[in-house]
Amino acid sequence: MRFGPVPLDQAEGAILAHSVPLPDGRLRKGGVLGAADIARLAAAGLAEVTVARLDPDDVAEDEAAARLAAALVPDPAGQGLSVSTAFTGRVNLNAVGPGLADLDTAAIHALNRIHPALTLATLPPLTRVTGGVLTGTVKIIAYAVPAAALTEACMVARGAIRVLPVQRRTASLILTEVPGMEEKLAAKGARAVAARVAALGMTLVQTVTVPHQTAAVADALRTASGEMLLILTGSATSDLHDTAPEGLRQAGGTVTRFGMPVDPGNLLFVGQLGDRPVIGLPGCARSPALNGADWVLERLACALPVGDDQIAAMGVGGLLKEIPTRPQAREPKDKSRA
């Protein structure tokens, strides 16, 4: 592509590089200059104009964006994405339903290294999305790109972005009460968990409140009907053999992990009861703010593995925004007294 000022008599058929205000209106950048446009520019007293002129092996921005988007999303329905019409070198890739952004990061890095004008920007890996959320955007940062570079990008990044759909559609919530616990605390927790489940397009089919006792938790787990089982205790789970984990074992299940390197959210446990995942939610799950339980809930809802390796890897980036209502904040308000 050749870019720069040219005399008006050489500008017809070229792409206008910058918008030009004229007495009778404006010629907008990106348009292909025709004879009438040249006449308007001449009538305004201009002798030259800055344009982009495509070489024989160039692909114009909208065509390039459309071709790259088609390579990235060859199966929109299967990949859970809608693909917009190219406009000013941009194509948006939007989620069609709830799930997690699944990226081939190596392929996307390779794409973005091929040519500076060929770009794909995405949400971070495993970001939760809902229908309509912009998950990725293709942008051609020039009026054209070399065909060879575009062909390489389409090959390298084929199918590199998708939305993993939610596969577990229902959940049961078990709340435990301790003596002297305020009713509004349990209600607050139930609302926050219900909102999290709904945001994933799931249904909270059951909410049960039981005493904070191992046997009561076990009984509630045995009769729970959801595809995922969630436990929010009135007293924080502080050990692998505390009330809720022991209740899961007593119900015939297993505890696969206690604790996670995400804050807020440290005091979480994960287990299994038959073929159903169980999450022992940390106390911060009573707040709608993001915490480690969200990451575990989202991944299990999408049927992704959540074991020691996956949870351990959450530590990088796991220092989340502080929740102001936490009983014990990370840092004292008066740091001089720390």
Rosetta blueprint (number, residue, H / E / L):
1 M L
2 R E
3 F E
4 G E
5 P E
6 V E
7 P E
8 L H
9 D H
10 Q H
11 A L
12 E L
13 G L
14 A L
15 I E
16 L E
17 A L
18 H L
19 S L
20 V E
21 P E
22 L E
23 P L
24 D L
25 G E
26 R E
27 L E
28 R L
29 K L
30 G L
31 G L
32 V E
33 L L
34 G L
35 A H
36 A H
37 D H
38 I H
39 A H
40 R H
41 L H
42 A H
43 A H
44 A L
45 G L
46 L L
47 A L
48 E E
49 V E
50 T E
51 V E
52 A E
53 R E
54 L L
55 D L
56 P L
57 D L
58 D E
59 V E
60 A E
61 E H
62 D H
63 E H
64 A H
65 A H
66 A H
67 R H
68 L H
69 A H
70 A H
71 A H
72 L H
73 V L
74 P L
75 D L
76 P H
77 A H
78 G H
79 Q H
80 G L
81 L E
82 S E
83 V E
84 S L
85 T L
86 A L
87 F E
88 T L
89 G L
90 R E
91 V E
92 N E
93 L E
94 N E
95 A E
96 V L
97 G L
98 P L
99 G E
100 L E
101 A E
102 D E
103 L E
104 D L
105 T H
106 A H
107 A H
108 I H
109 H H
110 A H
111 L H
112 N H
113 R H
114 I H
115 H L
116 P L
117 A L
118 L E
119 T E
120 L E
121 A E
122 T E
123 L L
124 P L
125 P L
126 L L
127 T L
128 R E
129 V E
130 T L
131 G L
132 G L
133 V L
134 L E
135 T E
136 G E
137 T E
138 V E
139 K E
140 I E
141 I L
142 A L
143 Y L
144 A E
145 V E
146 P E
147 A H
148 A H
149 A H
150 L H
151 T H
152 E H
153 A H
154 C H
155 M H
156 V H
157 A L
158 R L
159 G L
160 A L
161 I E
162 R E
163 V E
164 L E
165 P E
166 V L
167 Q L
168 R L
169 R L
170 T E
171 A E
172 S E
173 L E
174 I E
175 L E
176 T E
177 E E
178 V L
179 P L
180 G L
181 M L
182 E L
183 E H
184 K H
185 L H
186 A H
187 A H
188 K H
189 G H
190 A H
191 R H
192 A H
193 V H
194 A H
195 A H
196 R H
197 V H
198 A H
199 A H
200 L L
201 G L
202 M L
203 T E
204 L E
205 V E
206 Q E
207 T E
208 V E
209 T E
210 V E
211 P E
212 H L
213 Q L
214 T H
215 A H
216 A H
217 V H
218 A H
219 D H
220 A H
221 L H
222 R H
223 T H
224 A L
225 S L
226 G L
227 E L
228 M E
229 L E
230 L E
231 I E
232 L E
233 T L
234 G L
235 S L
236 A L
237 T L
238 S L
239 D L
240 L L
241 H L
242 D L
243 T H
244 A H
245 P H
246 E H
247 G H
248 L H
249 R H
250 Q H
251 A L
252 G L
253 G L
254 T E
255 V E
256 T E
257 R E
258 F E
259 G L
260 M L
261 P L
262 V L
263 D E
264 P L
265 G L
266 N L
267 L L
268 L L
269 F E
270 V E
271 G E
272 Q E
273 L E
274 G L
275 D L
276 R E
277 P E
278 V E
279 I E
280 G E
281 L E
282 P L
283 G H
284 C H
285 A H
286 R H
287 S L
288 P L
289 A L
290 L L
291 N L
292 G H
293 A H
294 D H
295 W H
296 V H
297 L H
298 E H
299 R H
300 L H
301 A H
302 C L
303 A L
304 L L
305 P L
306 V L
307 G L
308 D H
309 D H
310 Q H
311 I H
312 A H
313 A H
314 M H
315 G H
316 V L
317 G L
318 G L
319 L E
320 L L
321 K L
322 E L
323 I L
324 P L
325 T L
326 R L
327 P L
328 Q L
329 A L
330 R L
331 E L
332 P L
333 K L
334 D L
335 K H
336 S H
337 R H
338 A L
